[in-house]
């Protein structure tokens, strides 16, 4: 692999990671998750444990339009209202918080 190819690969990997790590800002009322059968949904407590393990301070987890809605503070200490898929715990997005 040439030096240029390697540099390009590193830049592409960094951009892909940054895109995956950044959350999509969503409008609270338009967030929707595809319907999931109840027996395929993971328990809310499992999501809370996962997030706490990642450094979050979770205040509340509830169902909203088929998603799990989480209120609390993320690992950086930023107040957060975020939405997660109930089967995969994939982060769907978060509501912009006032400064």
ZAZAPA-27718 format. One line per 8 residues: number of its first residue (from 1); for each residue x, y negated, z of N, C-alpha, C. Coordinates in nm, 2 decimals, always signed. Atoms other than C-alpha are relative to their C-alpha. Example, Ala and Ser with C-alpha at 12.3 -4.5 7.8 and 13.67 -1.06 7.14 Angstrom:
1) +0.09:+0.12:+0.00:+1.23:+0.45:+0.78:+0.09:-0.12:+0.00 | -0.09:+0.11:+0.00:+1.37:+0.11:+0.71:-0.08:-0.11:+0.08
//
This chain:
1) +0.09:+0.12:+0.00:+0.00:+0.00:+0.00:+0.09:-0.12:+0.00 | -0.08:+0.12:+0.00:+0.14:-0.34:-0.09:-0.04:-0.09:+0.11 | +0.02:+0.09:-0.11:+0.17:-0.62:+0.15:-0.13:-0.08:-0.02 | +0.12:+0.07:+0.03:-0.11:-0.81:-0.03:-0.12:+0.08:+0.03 | +0.11:-0.09:-0.02:-0.34:-0.51:-0.02:-0.03:+0.02:+0.15 | +0.01:-0.02:-0.15:-0.27:-0.46:+0.35:-0.07:-0.12:+0.06 | +0.05:+0.12:-0.06:-0.34:-0.82:+0.43:-0.15:-0.02:-0.03 | +0.14:+0.01:+0.04:-0.66:-0.82:+0.23:-0.09:+0.10:+0.08
9) +0.07:-0.10:-0.08:-0.77:-0.50:+0.41:-0.02:-0.05:+0.15 | +0.01:+0.05:-0.14:-0.70:-0.66:+0.75:-0.11:-0.11:+0.01 | +0.10:+0.11:+0.00:-0.90:-0.97:+0.66:-0.14:+0.05:-0.01 | +0.14:-0.06:+0.03:-1.20:-0.77:+0.53:-0.05:+0.07:+0.13 | +0.04:-0.06:-0.12:-1.20:-0.56:+0.85:-0.04:-0.10:+0.11 | +0.03:+0.11:-0.10:-1.19:-0.87:+1.07:-0.13:-0.06:-0.03 | +0.13:+0.07:+0.04:-1.48:-1.03:+0.88:-0.11:+0.10:+0.03 | +0.10:-0.10:-0.02:-1.68:-0.71:+0.90:-0.03:+0.01:+0.15
17) +0.02:-0.01:-0.14:-1.63:-0.68:+1.27:-0.06:-0.13:+0.06 | +0.06:+0.13:-0.05:-1.71:-1.05:+1.33:-0.15:-0.01:-0.04 | +0.14:+0.00:+0.04:-2.03:-1.01:+1.13:-0.09:+0.09:+0.09 | +0.08:-0.09:-0.08:-2.14:-0.71:+1.33:-0.01:-0.04:+0.15 | +0.00:+0.05:-0.14:-2.05:-0.87:+1.66:-0.09:-0.12:+0.03 | +0.09:+0.11:-0.02:-2.25:-1.18:+1.60:-0.14:+0.03:-0.01 | +0.14:-0.03:+0.00:-2.62:-1.17:+1.68:-0.07:-0.09:-0.09 | +0.09:+0.08:+0.09:-2.88:-1.29:+1.44:-0.09:-0.09:+0.09
25) +0.09:+0.08:-0.07:-3.07:-1.59:+1.58:-0.14:+0.02:-0.06 | +0.13:-0.03:+0.05:-3.44:-1.51:+1.56:-0.10:-0.09:+0.07 | +0.11:+0.06:-0.06:-3.77:-1.67:+1.63:-0.08:+0.10:+0.08 | +0.06:-0.09:-0.09:-3.93:-1.51:+1.93:-0.13:+0.06:-0.05 | +0.13:-0.05:+0.04:-4.28:-1.48:+1.78:+0.01:+0.09:-0.13 | +0.00:-0.08:+0.13:-4.16:-1.31:+1.45:+0.09:+0.12:+0.01 | -0.08:-0.12:-0.02:-3.94:-1.04:+1.60:-0.09:+0.12:+0.00 | +0.08:-0.13:+0.00:-4.07:-0.69:+1.52:+0.10:+0.11:-0.03
33) -0.08:-0.13:+0.02:-3.92:-0.34:+1.54:-0.10:+0.10:-0.07 | +0.09:-0.10:+0.06:-4.06:-0.06:+1.32:-0.05:+0.09:+0.11 | +0.06:-0.09:-0.10:-4.30:+0.16:+1.51:+0.09:+0.13:+0.02 | -0.08:-0.12:-0.04:-4.12:+0.45:+1.70:-0.09:+0.08:+0.09 | +0.08:-0.08:-0.09:-4.31:+0.74:+1.85:+0.06:+0.00:+0.15 | -0.04:+0.02:-0.14:-4.30:+0.72:+2.23:+0.10:+0.11:+0.04 | -0.10:-0.10:-0.04:-4.11:+1.05:+2.26:+0.14:-0.02:-0.06 | -0.13:+0.03:+0.06:-3.83:+0.91:+2.05:+0.06:-0.13:+0.06
41) -0.05:+0.12:-0.06:-3.79:+0.59:+2.25:+0.09:+0.03:+0.12 | -0.09:-0.02:-0.11:-3.50:+0.58:+2.49:-0.06:-0.09:+0.12 | +0.05:+0.08:-0.12:-3.59:+0.46:+2.85:+0.06:-0.14:+0.01 | -0.05:+0.13:-0.02:-3.56:+0.09:+2.92:+0.11:-0.01:+0.10 | -0.10:+0.00:-0.10:-3.35:+0.17:+3.22:+0.14:+0.04:-0.06 | -0.13:-0.04:+0.07:-3.09:+0.34:+2.99:+0.06:-0.12:-0.07 | -0.05:+0.12:+0.07:-3.06:+0.01:+2.79:+0.06:-0.09:+0.11 | -0.05:+0.09:-0.10:-3.02:-0.19:+3.11:+0.13:+0.05:+0.06
49) -0.13:-0.06:-0.05:-2.75:+0.05:+3.24:+0.11:-0.02:-0.10 | -0.10:+0.02:+0.11:-2.57:+0.02:+2.90:+0.05:-0.14:+0.00 | -0.04:+0.15:+0.01:-2.58:-0.36:+2.90:+0.08:-0.04:+0.13 | -0.07:+0.03:-0.12:-2.47:-0.38:+3.27:+0.14:+0.05:-0.01 | -0.13:-0.06:+0.02:-2.18:-0.15:+3.18:+0.09:-0.08:-0.09 | -0.08:+0.09:+0.09:-2.08:-0.40:+2.91:+0.02:-0.14:+0.06 | -0.02:+0.13:-0.06:-2.08:-0.69:+3.16:-0.12:-0.09:+0.01 | +0.12:+0.08:+0.00:-2.43:-0.82:+3.12:-0.06:+0.00:+0.15
57) +0.08:+0.01:-0.12:-2.65:-0.94:+3.42:-0.14:+0.00:-0.06 | +0.14:-0.02:+0.06:-3.00:-0.81:+3.32:-0.10:-0.04:+0.11 | +0.10:+0.04:-0.09:-3.29:-0.99:+3.48:-0.13:+0.08:-0.02 | +0.13:-0.06:+0.03:-3.58:-0.82:+3.30:+0.01:+0.07:-0.14 | +0.01:-0.06:+0.13:-3.64:-0.57:+3.02:-0.15:+0.04:-0.02 | +0.14:-0.03:+0.02:-3.98:-0.54:+2.86:-0.03:+0.03:-0.15 | +0.04:-0.03:+0.14:-4.16:-0.42:+2.54:-0.06:-0.13:-0.06 | +0.05:+0.11:+0.07:-4.23:-0.69:+2.28:+0.00:+0.03:-0.15
65) +0.01:-0.03:+0.14:-4.36:-0.62:+1.93:+0.08:+0.12:-0.05 | -0.07:-0.12:+0.04:-4.21:-0.27:+1.93:+0.15:+0.00:+0.04 | -0.14:+0.01:-0.03:-3.87:-0.39:+2.05:+0.02:-0.01:+0.16 | -0.02:+0.02:-0.14:-3.71:-0.40:+2.40:+0.06:-0.15:+0.00 | -0.05:+0.14:-0.02:-3.67:-0.77:+2.50:+0.07:-0.01:+0.13 | -0.09:+0.01:-0.12:-3.39:-0.84:+2.75:+0.02:-0.14:+0.03 | -0.04:+0.13:-0.05:-3.36:-1.15:+2.96:+0.11:+0.02:+0.10 | -0.11:+0.00:-0.09:-3.04:-1.22:+3.14:+0.12:-0.08:-0.05
73) -0.12:+0.07:+0.04:-2.68:-1.32:+3.09:+0.09:+0.10:-0.07 | -0.08:-0.09:+0.07:-2.45:-1.16:+2.84:+0.14:+0.01:+0.07 | -0.13:-0.02:-0.06:-2.09:-1.05:+2.91:+0.08:-0.13:+0.01 | -0.07:+0.12:+0.00:-1.97:-1.40:+2.84:-0.06:-0.10:+0.11 | +0.07:+0.08:-0.10:-2.21:-1.54:+3.11:-0.10:-0.10:-0.06 | +0.09:+0.08:+0.07:-2.43:-1.70:+2.85:-0.15:+0.05:+0.02 | +0.14:-0.04:-0.01:-2.81:-1.70:+2.92:-0.05:+0.05:-0.13 | +0.03:-0.07:+0.13:-2.96:-1.47:+2.67:-0.14:+0.06:+0.01
81) +0.13:-0.07:+0.02:-3.30:-1.35:+2.55:+0.03:+0.08:-0.13 | -0.04:-0.08:+0.12:-3.22:-1.06:+2.31:-0.09:+0.12:-0.02 | +0.09:-0.11:+0.04:-3.41:-0.79:+2.13:+0.08:+0.12:-0.05 | -0.07:-0.12:+0.03:-3.30:-0.43:+2.09:-0.10:+0.11:-0.05 | +0.09:-0.11:+0.05:-3.44:-0.13:+1.89:-0.01:+0.10:+0.11 | +0.03:-0.09:-0.11:-3.60:+0.11:+2.14:+0.06:+0.14:-0.02 | -0.05:-0.14:+0.02:-3.46:+0.43:+1.97:+0.15:+0.00:-0.01 | -0.15:+0.00:+0.03:-3.10:+0.32:+1.88:+0.07:-0.10:+0.09
89) -0.06:+0.11:-0.08:-3.04:+0.02:+2.12:+0.08:-0.09:-0.09 | -0.06:+0.10:+0.09:-2.92:-0.17:+1.81:-0.05:-0.14:+0.03 | +0.04:+0.14:-0.03:-2.93:-0.54:+1.88:-0.06:-0.06:-0.13 | +0.07:+0.05:+0.11:-3.19:-0.69:+1.65:+0.03:-0.15:-0.02 | -0.03:+0.14:+0.00:-3.12:-1.05:+1.74:-0.03:-0.06:+0.13 | +0.02:+0.08:-0.12:-3.15:-1.32:+2.00:-0.06:-0.13:-0.03 | +0.06:+0.14:+0.01:-3.34:-1.64:+2.06:+0.10:-0.10:+0.04 | -0.10:+0.10:-0.03:-3.13:-1.95:+2.05:-0.04:-0.07:+0.14
97) +0.02:+0.06:-0.13:-3.10:-2.09:+2.41:+0.03:-0.15:-0.01 | -0.04:+0.15:-0.01:-3.11:-2.47:+2.48:+0.13:-0.02:+0.07 | -0.13:+0.02:-0.06:-2.77:-2.61:+2.56:-0.01:-0.07:+0.13
//
